[in-house]
Amino acid sequence: MGTVAIIGRPNVGKSTLFNRLVGQKLALVDDRPGVTRDRREGEAELGGLSFRIIDTAGLEDAQPGTLPERMRRQTEVAIDEADLVLFLIDARAGVLPADEIFAELVRRSGKRVVLLANKAEAKGAMAGAYDAFSLGLGDPVPISAEHGEGLGDLFDAIEPILSGLQTDDADDAGKPLRVAIVGRPNAGKSTLVNRMVGSDRMLTGPEAGITRDTISIDWEWRDRPIRLHDTAGLRKRARVEDKLEKLSVADALRAIRFAEVVVVLLDATIPFEKQDLSIVDLIEREGRALVIGLNKWDLVADRAGLYKELKIEADRLLPQVRGTAIVPLSGLAGDGIDQLMTAVVEAADVWSRRVSTARINDWLAAALSAHPPPAVSGRRIKIRYMTQVKARPPHFALFGNQLDALPKSYTRYLVNGLRESFDLPGTPIRLSLRGGKNPFDSKRD
């Protein structure tokens, strides 16, 4: 079992994250800095990954012999014991001098480090998260320990390290691809999973809502390891009254957050109900790769006509994931499973795709020339450059002046251009706007 130490300056949310990961309020949490003094240890679990975790006192530059200095020594011992260090900053405050001092301490330790930008749910906090690139500790992972947001991205960052794997694509080939099957009740999710694995692993029947827990099943498709997650049906929130069903829905939402690819299973006889659109919207907000499965296709009469119609409807109703693969299938008859899994693997590849900064800025220059940004109060918005800050999903940062005045229609134009030019169909695309100079430009402004 690996050991993880949470470190950072006081009051960045270390104990809140500790409590979140151990699933109990073991560490005291207060708005006052310095509440934690000793190292506190616990058994943590995240997405099925178990590890020992250490909460530490806030790192402070302290005089020898003082209480803060003894607290700092305890933190340094925790770093020495750890296989992995989670270095927290406060995304709302951005990078402070104390963060830079202790980032150097972490670098000197030689330990593997994941940089977390906590409190990222706050308005304007993403700007502080991007400032964290200056610490030289890799890509910051935006999270909210208090609200439980970003834990899927945290899992993606720590799982390869704690599993003893490298983070490059070659080693990722041996990891199971995490696939969640979601949809409305009675869409045929469990029947499909049984067909995929070749046994009656899941209880099925005509009654809606048979599946309650999210069930994980390890499976192989064409020699590739897959971890399937069959989930409870997702109904409109207003209709979910039973306490047990609420727990089942929460379990399904957790499966979505930790999946790499989510298959939304629609009933082909009544596709694109309002709840289906809400489920797709949730998946897009969580930043997961998406594939749409049209189940019960064997019950459709005019298959060619309906498929063409549904492709058009999907682009109209789901513009935020334009180009998503739509696969007709029958879980009961076992038809279309190979096509579905081919689409799943391709969606995972697109979701993980990276584009070089040079290619992005060649494209950006052409996009700006074809359609310049509008003027604000007689002064034209100046876009300087763009870079991809992370993958899974593809996340781009746009730098320039007055970008807060950039119309949403123009950001949609840029996102659609990125999707088409770099072959990113169906995957969520993030675009963040930042002011500042181009660090790649050695010339004067």
C-alpha positions as CSV (number, residue, x, y, z in Angstrom):
1,M,0.0,0.0,0.0
2,G,1.4,3.4,-1.0
3,T,1.8,6.4,1.3
4,V,0.7,9.8,0.3
5,A,1.5,13.1,2.2
6,I,-0.6,16.2,1.8
7,I,1.5,19.4,2.2
8,G,1.2,23.1,1.6
9,R,1.2,26.4,3.4
10,P,-1.4,27.0,6.2
11,N,-5.2,27.2,5.3
12,V,-5.1,25.8,1.8
13,G,-7.5,23.0,2.7
14,K,-5.2,20.0,3.5
15,S,-7.3,18.7,6.3
16,T,-10.5,19.1,4.3
17,L,-8.9,17.0,1.5
18,F,-7.7,14.4,4.1
19,N,-11.2,14.1,5.5
20,R,-12.7,13.7,2.0
21,L,-10.3,10.9,1.1
22,V,-10.6,8.9,4.4
23,G,-14.4,9.4,4.3
24,Q,-14.6,10.6,7.9
25,K,-14.1,13.9,9.7
26,L,-10.9,12.7,11.4
27,A,-9.0,16.0,11.1
28,L,-10.2,19.3,12.6
29,V,-11.1,21.9,10.0
30,D,-11.4,25.6,10.7
31,D,-11.0,28.9,8.7
32,R,-8.1,29.8,11.1
33,P,-4.7,28.8,9.8
34,G,-2.5,26.4,11.8
35,V,-5.3,24.2,13.3
36,T,-3.4,21.0,12.3
37,R,-0.1,20.6,14.3
38,D,0.8,16.9,14.4
39,R,0.9,14.5,11.5
40,R,-2.5,12.6,11.2
41,E,-2.7,9.3,9.3
42,G,-5.6,7.5,7.9
43,E,-6.6,4.8,5.4
44,A,-7.9,6.5,2.2
45,E,-9.8,5.1,-0.8
46,L,-10.4,6.8,-4.1
47,G,-12.0,5.1,-7.1
48,G,-11.1,1.7,-5.7
49,L,-7.5,2.7,-5.1
50,S,-6.5,2.2,-1.4
51,F,-3.5,4.0,0.2
52,R,-2.2,5.4,3.5
53,I,-2.5,9.2,3.7
54,I,-0.8,11.7,6.0
55,D,-2.2,15.1,6.9
56,T,0.5,17.6,7.8
57,A,0.8,21.0,9.5
58,G,1.0,24.0,7.2
59,L,4.5,24.7,6.1
60,E,5.8,27.9,7.5
61,D,9.2,29.7,7.4
62,A,9.9,29.5,11.2
63,Q,12.7,30.3,13.6
64,P,14.6,27.3,15.1
65,G,13.3,26.0,18.4
66,T,9.8,27.4,18.0
67,L,6.5,25.5,17.8
68,P,6.1,26.3,14.1
69,E,9.6,25.1,13.4
70,R,8.9,21.7,15.2
71,M,5.6,21.5,13.2
72,R,7.6,22.0,10.0
73,R,10.0,19.2,11.0
74,Q,7.0,16.8,11.4
75,T,6.0,17.8,7.8
76,E,9.4,17.1,6.5
77,V,9.3,13.6,8.1
78,A,6.0,13.0,6.4
79,I,7.6,13.9,3.0
80,D,10.4,11.5,3.7
81,E,8.0,8.6,4.5
82,A,5.7,9.3,1.5
83,D,5.8,7.6,-1.9
84,L,3.8,10.5,-3.3
85,V,3.4,14.2,-2.2
86,L,0.2,16.1,-2.9
87,F,1.2,19.8,-2.9
88,L,-1.8,22.0,-2.3
89,I,-2.2,25.7,-3.2
90,D,-5.2,27.9,-2.8
91,A,-6.5,28.6,-6.4
92,R,-8.4,31.7,-5.2
93,A,-5.2,33.3,-3.9
94,G,-2.9,32.1,-6.6
95,V,0.8,31.4,-6.0
96,L,2.2,33.2,-3.0
97,P,5.9,33.5,-2.0
98,A,5.5,30.8,0.6
99,D,4.2,28.4,-2.0
100,E,7.4,29.0,-4.1
101,I,9.7,28.4,-1.0
102,F,8.0,25.1,-0.2
103,A,7.8,24.0,-3.8
104,E,11.6,24.1,-3.8
105,L,11.6,22.0,-0.6
106,V,9.4,19.4,-2.3
107,R,11.6,19.4,-5.5
108,R,14.7,18.8,-3.4
109,S,13.1,15.8,-1.7
110,G,13.1,14.0,-5.1
111,K,9.6,12.5,-4.3
112,R,6.9,12.2,-7.0
113,V,4.6,15.2,-6.7
114,V,1.0,16.0,-7.8
115,L,0.2,19.7,-7.7
116,L,-3.4,20.4,-6.6
117,A,-5.1,23.8,-7.0
118,N,-7.8,23.6,-4.3
119,K,-10.9,25.8,-3.9
120,A,-11.1,25.9,-7.7
121,E,-14.9,26.1,-7.5
122,A,-14.7,29.8,-6.6
123,K,-15.3,32.4,-9.3
124,G,-12.1,33.4,-11.0
125,A,-10.1,30.7,-9.2
126,M,-8.9,29.1,-12.5
127,A,-6.5,32.1,-13.0
128,G,-4.8,31.1,-9.8
129,A,-4.7,27.5,-10.9
130,Y,-2.8,28.5,-14.0
131,D,-0.3,30.6,-12.0
132,A,0.7,27.3,-10.4
133,F,2.5,26.3,-13.7
134,S,5.2,28.7,-12.5
135,L,6.1,26.3,-9.6
136,G,7.6,23.8,-11.9
137,L,5.7,20.9,-10.4
138,G,3.8,19.9,-13.5
139,D,0.2,20.5,-14.5
140,P,-2.0,21.7,-11.6
141,V,-5.1,19.6,-11.0
142,P,-8.1,21.8,-10.1
143,I,-10.1,20.4,-7.2
144,S,-12.6,21.4,-4.5
145,A,-11.9,19.3,-1.4
146,E,-14.9,20.8,0.3
147,H,-17.4,20.0,-2.5
148,G,-15.8,16.8,-3.8
149,E,-15.2,18.2,-7.3
150,G,-12.2,17.2,-9.4
151,L,-11.7,13.8,-7.6
152,G,-11.8,12.0,-10.9
153,D,-8.9,14.1,-12.2
154,L,-7.1,13.5,-8.9
155,F,-7.5,9.8,-9.3
156,D,-6.1,9.9,-12.9
157,A,-3.1,11.8,-11.5
158,I,-2.2,9.5,-8.6
159,E,-3.3,6.0,-9.8
160,P,-0.4,5.5,-12.2
161,I,2.1,6.5,-9.5
162,L,0.6,4.4,-6.7
163,S,0.2,1.4,-9.0
164,G,3.9,1.6,-9.9
165,L,3.2,2.5,-13.5
166,Q,4.7,5.4,-15.5
167,T,2.4,8.1,-16.8
168,D,3.3,7.8,-20.5
169,D,1.0,6.3,-23.1
170,A,3.0,3.1,-23.6
171,D,2.4,2.0,-20.0
172,D,-1.2,3.1,-20.1
173,A,-1.8,0.3,-22.5
174,G,-1.7,-2.3,-19.7
175,K,-4.2,-0.5,-17.5
176,P,-7.9,-1.4,-17.7
177,L,-10.0,1.2,-19.6
178,R,-12.7,2.4,-17.2
179,V,-16.1,2.4,-18.9
180,A,-19.4,3.3,-17.2
181,I,-22.7,2.3,-18.7
182,V,-25.4,4.8,-17.8
183,G,-28.9,5.7,-18.8
184,R,-32.5,6.0,-17.8
185,P,-34.1,3.0,-15.9
186,N,-35.0,0.0,-18.1
187,A,-32.8,1.2,-21.0
188,G,-31.2,-2.3,-21.0
189,K,-27.8,-1.5,-19.3
190,S,-27.5,-4.8,-17.3
191,T,-28.7,-6.9,-20.3
192,L,-26.0,-5.3,-22.4
193,V,-23.3,-5.9,-19.8
194,N,-24.3,-9.5,-19.5
195,R,-23.9,-9.9,-23.3
196,M,-20.5,-8.2,-23.2
197,V,-19.1,-10.4,-20.5
198,G,-20.8,-13.6,-21.8
199,S,-22.7,-14.5,-18.6
200,D,-25.7,-13.6,-16.6
201,R,-23.5,-11.6,-14.2
202,M,-26.2,-8.9,-13.7
203,L,-29.8,-9.5,-12.5
204,T,-32.2,-8.4,-15.3
205,G,-35.9,-8.3,-15.9
206,P,-38.7,-6.2,-17.3
207,E,-39.1,-4.2,-14.1
208,A,-37.3,-0.8,-14.0
209,G,-34.7,-0.2,-11.3
210,I,-33.5,-3.7,-10.6
211,T,-29.9,-2.5,-10.4
212,R,-29.1,-0.5,-7.3
213,D,-25.4,-0.7,-6.7
214,T,-22.8,0.2,-9.2
215,I,-21.2,-3.1,-10.1
216,S,-17.6,-3.3,-11.5
217,I,-16.6,-6.1,-13.8
218,D,-13.2,-6.8,-15.2
219,W,-13.4,-7.9,-18.8
220,E,-11.2,-8.2,-21.9
221,W,-12.1,-7.0,-25.4
222,R,-9.7,-7.9,-28.2
223,D,-7.0,-8.6,-25.5
224,R,-7.5,-5.1,-24.0
225,P,-8.4,-5.0,-20.3
226,I,-11.7,-3.2,-19.6
227,R,-13.3,-2.4,-16.3
228,L,-17.1,-2.1,-16.9
229,H,-19.3,-0.3,-14.4
230,D,-23.0,-1.1,-14.6
231,T,-25.0,1.6,-12.9
232,A,-28.5,2.2,-11.5
233,G,-31.0,4.0,-13.8
234,L,-30.9,7.8,-13.6
235,R,-34.3,9.5,-13.3
236,K,-35.3,13.1,-13.0
237,R,-34.2,14.4,-9.6
238,A,-37.8,15.4,-8.7
239,R,-38.9,11.8,-9.1
240,V,-36.2,10.4,-6.8
241,E,-37.8,10.2,-3.4
242,D,-36.8,6.8,-2.0
243,K,-33.7,7.0,0.2
244,L,-32.3,3.8,-1.3
245,E,-32.7,5.1,-4.8
246,K,-31.0,8.4,-3.9
247,L,-28.0,6.3,-2.7
248,S,-28.1,4.3,-6.0
249,V,-28.1,7.5,-8.0
250,A,-25.2,8.9,-6.0
251,D,-23.3,5.7,-6.7
252,A,-24.0,6.0,-10.4
253,L,-22.7,9.6,-10.4
254,R,-19.6,8.5,-8.7
255,A,-19.0,5.9,-11.4
256,I,-19.3,8.7,-14.0
257,R,-16.7,10.8,-12.2
258,F,-14.2,7.9,-12.1
259,A,-14.8,6.6,-15.6
260,E,-12.7,7.4,-18.6
261,V,-15.4,6.7,-21.1
262,V,-19.2,6.9,-20.4
263,V,-21.6,5.0,-22.6
264,V,-25.1,6.6,-22.5
265,L,-27.5,3.9,-23.4
266,L,-30.7,5.2,-25.1
267,D,-33.9,3.2,-25.8
268,A,-34.0,3.5,-29.7
269,T,-37.8,3.4,-29.6
270,I,-37.9,6.6,-27.5
271,P,-34.5,8.3,-27.9
272,F,-33.4,11.7,-26.7
273,E,-35.8,12.1,-23.9
274,K,-35.2,15.2,-21.7
275,Q,-33.5,13.0,-19.1
276,D,-31.1,11.6,-21.7
277,L,-30.0,15.1,-22.6
278,S,-29.5,15.9,-18.9
279,I,-27.3,12.8,-18.5
280,V,-25.2,13.8,-21.5
281,D,-24.9,17.4,-20.1
282,L,-23.7,16.0,-16.7
283,I,-21.1,13.8,-18.4
284,E,-19.8,16.8,-20.4
285,R,-19.6,18.9,-17.2
286,E,-17.6,16.1,-15.6
287,G,-15.2,16.1,-18.6
288,R,-15.6,12.4,-19.5
289,A,-15.3,10.9,-22.9
290,L,-18.7,10.0,-24.4
291,V,-20.3,7.4,-26.6
292,I,-24.1,7.1,-27.3
293,G,-25.5,3.6,-27.6
294,L,-28.9,3.1,-29.3
295,N,-30.2,0.0,-27.6
296,K,-33.1,-2.2,-28.7
297,W,-32.2,-1.4,-32.4
298,D,-33.8,-4.8,-33.3
299,L,-37.2,-3.3,-32.6
300,V,-36.8,-0.4,-35.1
301,A,-38.4,-0.7,-38.5
302,D,-36.8,2.0,-40.7
303,R,-33.3,1.7,-39.4
304,A,-31.4,3.7,-42.0
305,G,-33.9,6.6,-41.9
306,L,-34.0,6.7,-38.1
307,Y,-30.2,6.6,-37.8
308,K,-29.8,9.5,-40.2
309,E,-32.4,11.4,-38.3
310,L,-30.9,10.8,-34.9
311,K,-27.4,11.9,-36.1
312,I,-28.8,15.2,-37.1
313,E,-30.8,15.5,-33.9
314,A,-27.7,14.7,-31.8
315,D,-25.7,17.5,-33.4
316,R,-28.7,19.9,-32.8
317,L,-29.5,18.9,-29.2
318,L,-25.9,18.2,-28.1
319,P,-23.7,20.9,-29.6
320,Q,-21.3,20.8,-26.7
321,V,-20.2,17.3,-27.7
322,R,-20.6,17.6,-31.5
323,G,-19.5,14.5,-33.4
324,T,-20.1,12.0,-30.6
325,A,-20.2,8.4,-31.9
326,I,-23.7,7.0,-32.1
327,V,-23.8,3.2,-32.2
328,P,-26.9,1.1,-32.9
329,L,-27.0,-2.1,-31.0
330,S,-29.1,-4.8,-29.3
331,G,-28.0,-5.9,-25.8
332,L,-30.6,-8.7,-25.9
333,A,-29.4,-10.1,-29.3
334,G,-25.8,-9.2,-28.8
335,D,-25.6,-7.1,-32.0
336,G,-23.3,-4.1,-32.3
337,I,-21.1,-4.8,-29.3
338,D,-17.9,-4.8,-31.3
339,Q,-18.8,-1.5,-33.0
340,L,-19.7,0.0,-29.6
341,M,-16.3,-1.0,-28.1
342,T,-14.4,0.3,-31.1
343,A,-16.1,3.6,-30.6
344,V,-15.3,3.5,-26.9
345,V,-11.6,3.0,-27.5
346,E,-11.5,5.7,-30.2
347,A,-13.3,8.1,-27.8
348,A,-10.7,7.4,-25.1
349,D,-7.9,8.1,-27.6
350,V,-9.5,11.5,-28.6
351,W,-10.1,12.3,-24.9
352,S,-6.3,11.8,-24.2
353,R,-5.1,13.7,-27.3
354,R,-2.5,16.4,-27.0
355,V,-1.7,19.0,-29.7
356,S,1.6,20.9,-29.9
357,T,1.7,24.6,-29.1
358,A,3.2,25.3,-32.6
359,R,0.3,23.6,-34.4
360,I,-2.3,25.3,-32.2
361,N,-0.9,28.8,-32.9
362,D,-0.5,28.2,-36.6
363,W,-4.2,27.3,-36.6
364,L,-5.1,30.3,-34.3
365,A,-3.4,32.8,-36.6
366,A,-5.5,31.5,-39.5
367,A,-8.7,31.5,-37.4
368,L,-8.1,35.1,-36.3
369,S,-7.4,36.2,-39.8
370,A,-10.6,34.6,-41.1
371,H,-12.7,35.9,-38.3
372,P,-11.0,38.6,-36.1
373,P,-12.4,39.2,-32.6
374,P,-14.7,42.1,-32.2
375,A,-13.9,45.5,-30.8
376,V,-15.0,46.6,-27.3
377,S,-15.6,50.3,-26.7
378,G,-13.7,51.1,-29.9
379,R,-10.7,49.0,-28.8
380,R,-10.1,45.6,-30.5
381,I,-9.6,42.6,-28.3
382,K,-6.1,41.3,-28.8
383,I,-5.5,37.5,-28.7
384,R,-1.8,36.7,-28.3
385,Y,-1.5,32.9,-28.3
386,M,-3.0,29.6,-27.2
387,T,-1.6,26.5,-25.6
388,Q,-3.0,23.1,-24.4
389,V,-2.6,22.9,-20.6
390,K,-3.8,19.3,-20.2
391,A,-5.6,16.4,-21.8
392,R,-8.4,14.1,-20.5
393,P,-10.4,16.1,-21.6
394,P,-8.4,18.5,-23.9
395,H,-8.1,21.8,-22.1
396,F,-6.8,24.9,-23.9
397,A,-5.8,28.3,-22.5
398,L,-6.1,31.5,-24.5
399,F,-4.0,34.5,-23.7
400,G,-4.5,38.1,-24.6
401,N,-6.0,41.5,-23.6
402,Q,-9.6,42.2,-22.6
403,L,-10.5,38.5,-23.0
404,D,-13.2,38.9,-20.3
405,A,-15.2,40.9,-22.9
406,L,-14.9,38.2,-25.5
407,P,-18.4,37.2,-26.6
408,K,-19.5,33.6,-26.0
409,S,-20.2,33.3,-29.7
410,Y,-16.5,33.9,-30.4
411,T,-15.3,31.3,-27.9
412,R,-17.8,28.8,-29.5
413,Y,-16.2,29.7,-32.8
414,L,-12.7,28.9,-31.4
415,V,-13.9,25.6,-29.7
416,N,-15.6,24.4,-32.9
417,G,-12.5,25.3,-34.8
418,L,-10.3,23.3,-32.4
419,R,-12.7,20.3,-32.6
420,E,-12.7,20.3,-36.4
421,S,-9.0,21.1,-37.1
422,F,-7.5,18.7,-34.6
423,D,-10.0,15.9,-35.0
424,L,-11.6,16.0,-31.5
425,P,-15.1,14.8,-32.2
426,G,-17.5,14.2,-29.3
427,T,-15.1,15.0,-26.5
428,P,-15.6,17.8,-24.0
429,I,-13.3,20.7,-24.8
430,R,-12.3,23.3,-22.2
431,L,-11.2,26.8,-23.1
432,S,-9.9,29.1,-20.4
433,L,-9.2,32.8,-21.0
434,R,-6.2,34.5,-19.4
435,G,-4.6,37.9,-19.7
436,G,-0.8,38.3,-19.8
437,K,2.1,38.4,-22.1
438,N,3.2,35.5,-24.3
439,P,6.1,33.7,-22.4
440,F,7.1,32.1,-25.7
441,D,7.6,35.5,-27.3
442,S,11.2,36.9,-26.7
443,K,10.4,40.1,-28.6
444,R,9.0,43.2,-27.0
445,D,5.2,43.5,-26.9
